[in-house]
């Protein structure tokens, strides 16, 4: 065998061995630093973990805690890393497949998440309690705005913190669907609880509108009725909340 052929063969073997065993910390070179921050790596690029991970959102960085992943090698050739990801931070849980589309895009597939409702305070100035969960068949985000997807968001053990304490509300769901190129349309449903809520949510690019009717079989608790009267109008024995704006 000619020496140059042997040299090329050895170089290829070395390269394959290096790539196959590339340390997990090299993943930081592939991820957009302005979107994802990871520390305390372990394992390899293809199957590894990090002790700390944060993802930038429109409301700031979301702490994911410890994460584990497996990376699809061929996705790197398309410059769109595809990972199977799971994370845990206290009661917070995330798992699913994601594709990174540069600094301003991410695709989520078969994605499940559980978060504290207190995180809503990062977006709107309300003090809520309960657990938020999401079951997403798919969700495509571009510049932090949904452009396509479908799934369900659930708010369990919902509560509103009043000056007199936490007022229990119930369990609620938002089923949404957004074909590519169309607005996001969501339907608000009450799963259980003393306070009934129903209505629609629409998102067109960055402009949103909310139309929800809130009512109960019995009279609303005075603190909740007073709070609703500041942001909603009396309607059908309850209160109709109509809000619109930009995110």
Backbone torsions as a table, in degrees:
resi	resn	phi	psi	omega
1	UNK	NA	127.9	178.1
2	UNK	-56.8	148.3	-176.6
3	UNK	-62.6	-37.1	-178.3
4	UNK	-66.9	-33.8	176.9
5	UNK	-66.2	-43.3	178.1
6	UNK	-63.1	-39.1	179.2
7	UNK	-64.1	-43.3	178.1
8	UNK	-63.4	-42.7	-179.9
9	UNK	-61.6	-42.7	178.6
10	UNK	-65.7	-38.8	179.2
11	UNK	-64.6	-41.9	178.4
12	UNK	-64.0	-43.3	179.0
13	UNK	-61.9	-40.9	179.1
14	UNK	-65.0	-43.0	-178.9
15	UNK	-64.0	-44.3	179.7
16	UNK	-62.7	-42.4	179.7
17	UNK	-64.0	-40.2	-179.6
18	UNK	-66.3	-45.3	-179.2
19	UNK	-64.2	-42.0	-177.4
20	UNK	-64.8	-28.8	-177.5
21	UNK	-111.9	20.0	-179.2
22	UNK	-57.5	129.9	-177.4
23	UNK	-64.2	152.8	-176.1
24	UNK	-59.1	-31.0	-176.8
25	UNK	-62.3	-19.3	177.6
26	UNK	-68.5	-16.8	178.2
27	UNK	-62.5	-28.8	178.9
28	UNK	-61.6	-25.1	178.8
29	UNK	-77.6	-21.3	-178.1
30	UNK	-91.2	-25.1	-176.0
31	UNK	-88.6	144.1	176.7
32	UNK	-67.3	115.6	-174.2
33	UNK	-60.3	-32.1	-178.9
34	UNK	-75.3	-8.0	-178.0
35	UNK	-113.8	-35.8	-175.9
36	UNK	-133.3	129.8	175.8
37	UNK	-119.8	126.5	-178.4
38	UNK	-133.9	145.5	180.0
39	UNK	-142.4	166.0	176.4
40	UNK	58.0	63.1	-177.2
41	UNK	-78.2	153.5	175.0
42	UNK	-151.4	147.6	-180.0
43	UNK	88.8	-151.2	-177.8
44	UNK	-116.7	171.3	176.3
45	UNK	-57.9	-36.5	-173.0
46	UNK	-81.1	-30.1	179.5
47	UNK	-151.3	104.3	-174.0
48	UNK	-155.1	-166.6	-178.9
49	UNK	-151.6	163.2	175.1
50	UNK	-139.1	139.5	-177.6
51	UNK	-74.7	-16.0	-177.5
52	UNK	-151.9	134.6	179.8
53	UNK	-145.9	138.5	174.9
54	UNK	-132.8	141.3	179.9
55	UNK	-121.9	131.4	-179.9
56	UNK	-75.5	131.5	175.3
57	UNK	-123.8	177.2	179.3
58	UNK	-63.3	-23.8	-178.7
59	UNK	-98.6	6.1	-177.3
60	UNK	119.1	-168.6	-177.8
61	UNK	-81.0	135.0	176.3
62	UNK	-101.6	121.7	-180.0
63	UNK	-80.2	123.8	178.6
64	UNK	-100.1	-15.1	-178.2
65	UNK	77.8	-142.7	179.4
66	UNK	-78.1	136.2	-178.0
67	UNK	-127.8	151.3	172.4
68	UNK	-127.8	147.9	-177.7
69	UNK	-150.6	161.4	165.0
70	UNK	-132.7	135.1	-173.0
71	UNK	-110.4	132.6	178.3
72	UNK	-79.9	114.5	-173.7
73	UNK	-57.5	-44.0	-175.9
74	UNK	-64.6	-22.1	-179.0
75	UNK	-66.4	-23.9	179.3
76	UNK	-68.2	-30.9	179.3
77	UNK	-67.2	-23.7	179.2
78	UNK	-93.8	3.8	-178.1
79	UNK	56.2	34.3	177.3
80	UNK	-141.3	78.6	-176.8
81	UNK	-54.2	129.0	178.2
82	UNK	-112.6	123.3	-176.4
83	UNK	-125.0	146.2	165.5
84	UNK	-98.4	117.7	-166.0
85	UNK	-124.8	144.2	169.7
86	UNK	-142.4	146.7	-179.5
87	UNK	-147.1	159.1	178.4
88	UNK	-147.1	134.7	175.8
89	UNK	-150.7	97.8	-173.1
90	UNK	63.9	-128.3	177.6
91	UNK	-83.5	-3.0	-179.0
92	UNK	-81.4	132.2	-178.8
93	UNK	-135.2	141.1	174.2
94	UNK	-140.7	142.0	174.5
95	UNK	-159.1	146.9	177.9
96	UNK	152.5	-173.6	177.8
97	UNK	-103.4	139.8	176.9
98	UNK	-139.6	148.8	177.2
99	UNK	-123.0	125.7	-179.7
100	UNK	-90.2	122.7	-178.6
101	UNK	-108.8	61.5	-179.2
102	UNK	75.8	-155.4	-174.0
103	UNK	-81.6	-13.9	-173.0
104	UNK	-127.1	18.9	-178.2
105	UNK	-150.9	145.8	176.2
106	UNK	-151.4	139.6	175.7
107	UNK	-111.4	131.1	176.6
108	UNK	-112.8	136.8	179.2
109	UNK	-136.4	138.4	-179.9
110	UNK	45.5	54.2	-170.3
111	UNK	-106.6	131.1	175.9
112	UNK	-121.0	140.7	-179.5
113	UNK	-146.9	149.8	174.3
114	UNK	-138.4	122.9	-175.6
115	UNK	-135.5	162.2	174.7
116	UNK	-79.1	139.2	178.5
117	UNK	-65.6	-16.8	179.6
118	UNK	-64.5	-20.5	178.0
119	UNK	-65.3	-18.8	179.5
120	UNK	-61.1	-24.8	179.9
121	UNK	-62.9	-19.0	176.4
122	UNK	-72.0	-18.2	-176.6
123	UNK	-107.9	-46.5	-179.4
124	UNK	-129.6	148.3	-175.4
125	UNK	-81.4	63.8	175.8
126	UNK	-128.8	148.0	-178.0
127	UNK	-104.7	103.9	-174.9
128	UNK	-116.4	162.1	175.8
129	UNK	-129.9	164.0	179.2
130	UNK	117.7	-171.2	-178.0
131	UNK	-123.8	130.7	175.3
132	UNK	-101.0	132.4	176.2
133	UNK	-131.5	154.4	-179.4
134	UNK	-136.3	135.1	171.2
135	UNK	-122.4	106.2	-173.7
136	UNK	-111.3	120.7	169.7
137	UNK	-65.8	-42.3	175.7
138	UNK	-164.4	153.4	174.6
139	UNK	-156.2	118.9	-179.9
140	UNK	-106.9	122.1	-179.5
141	UNK	-112.5	134.3	174.1
142	UNK	-131.0	121.9	-176.8
143	UNK	54.5	42.7	178.1
144	UNK	65.0	18.4	179.2
145	UNK	-122.7	131.7	177.2
146	UNK	-64.6	135.8	176.9
147	UNK	-119.7	-13.5	176.6
148	UNK	-170.4	152.9	176.1
149	UNK	151.1	177.4	176.7
150	UNK	-159.9	151.8	179.2
151	UNK	165.5	-165.8	-178.8
152	UNK	-137.1	135.6	171.3
153	UNK	-110.4	136.7	-177.5
154	UNK	-128.7	134.8	174.6
155	UNK	-114.2	108.0	-176.8
156	UNK	-105.0	148.7	-178.7
157	UNK	52.0	44.3	-176.5
158	UNK	-64.7	141.1	176.7
159	UNK	-149.6	150.5	176.7
160	UNK	-117.0	130.5	-177.2
161	UNK	-87.2	112.3	177.5
162	UNK	-103.4	171.0	176.2
163	UNK	-59.2	-22.9	-179.5
164	UNK	-93.2	-1.0	180.0
165	UNK	127.6	-170.6	-177.7
166	UNK	-83.5	126.0	176.9
167	UNK	-99.5	119.9	178.7
168	UNK	-71.0	137.5	-177.8
169	UNK	-111.9	-54.9	-178.1
170	UNK	150.1	-159.9	177.4
171	UNK	-119.7	133.5	-173.9
172	UNK	-135.7	156.5	179.1
173	UNK	-134.7	151.0	172.5
174	UNK	-127.1	108.6	175.3
175	UNK	-92.1	127.2	-176.9
176	UNK	-131.9	155.4	178.1
177	UNK	-147.9	140.2	-179.8
178	UNK	-148.0	94.5	171.5
179	UNK	-61.7	149.9	-178.6
180	UNK	-55.5	129.0	178.4
181	UNK	89.8	-7.1	-179.2
182	UNK	-108.2	164.6	174.9
183	UNK	-67.2	156.4	172.6
184	UNK	-80.2	128.3	178.6
185	UNK	-118.5	126.9	-179.7
186	UNK	-126.4	145.7	179.6
187	UNK	-115.9	123.6	180.0
188	UNK	-89.1	129.9	-178.1
189	UNK	-129.6	147.7	172.7
190	UNK	-97.4	124.4	178.3
191	UNK	-89.2	-38.5	177.9
192	UNK	-170.9	165.6	174.8
193	UNK	118.9	166.0	-174.8
194	UNK	-74.6	-22.5	-178.4
195	UNK	-107.6	118.5	-178.2
196	UNK	-91.9	134.0	177.8
197	UNK	-133.8	136.4	177.7
198	UNK	-150.4	148.4	179.1
199	UNK	159.6	-159.9	-174.1
200	UNK	-134.0	151.3	174.7
201	UNK	-129.3	133.7	179.8
202	UNK	-129.6	139.1	176.3
203	UNK	-131.0	119.2	177.3
204	UNK	-116.8	105.1	-172.5
205	UNK	55.1	-112.6	-179.7
206	UNK	-102.9	3.4	-178.7
207	UNK	-99.5	127.8	-178.3
208	UNK	-119.3	156.4	172.3
209	UNK	-141.6	140.6	-178.8
210	UNK	-127.8	131.6	177.2
211	UNK	-136.2	100.3	-174.4
212	UNK	-130.1	134.5	174.6
213	UNK	-101.3	125.2	-179.2
214	UNK	-114.9	127.8	178.7
215	UNK	-158.6	167.7	177.4
216	UNK	-138.0	161.0	176.2
217	UNK	-68.6	-33.5	175.4
218	UNK	-103.6	173.9	178.8
219	UNK	-63.8	141.0	176.6
220	UNK	-62.9	147.4	174.7
221	UNK	-59.6	140.6	-173.7
222	UNK	-54.0	-41.9	-178.3
223	UNK	-64.3	-42.1	179.7
224	UNK	-68.9	-41.6	178.3
225	UNK	-61.3	-40.5	178.7
226	UNK	-64.8	-41.4	179.6
227	UNK	-66.0	-43.0	179.9
228	UNK	-65.7	-34.4	-178.6
229	UNK	-64.2	-19.5	179.8
230	UNK	-81.1	-23.2	-174.9
231	UNK	-125.8	-4.9	-177.4
232	UNK	-136.7	164.3	-178.3
233	UNK	-110.7	142.5	176.7
234	UNK	-57.3	136.1	-178.4
235	UNK	-163.7	126.3	174.5
236	UNK	54.4	40.3	178.8
237	UNK	77.7	5.9	177.8
238	UNK	-137.1	-144.8	179.4
239	UNK	-133.6	136.0	176.8
240	UNK	-103.8	122.2	-179.7
241	UNK	-100.9	114.3	177.6
242	UNK	-122.0	115.1	-176.8
243	UNK	-134.5	142.1	174.9
244	UNK	-146.0	156.5	-179.4
245	UNK	171.2	-163.4	-179.9
246	UNK	-121.5	147.2	176.9
247	UNK	-102.3	NA	NA
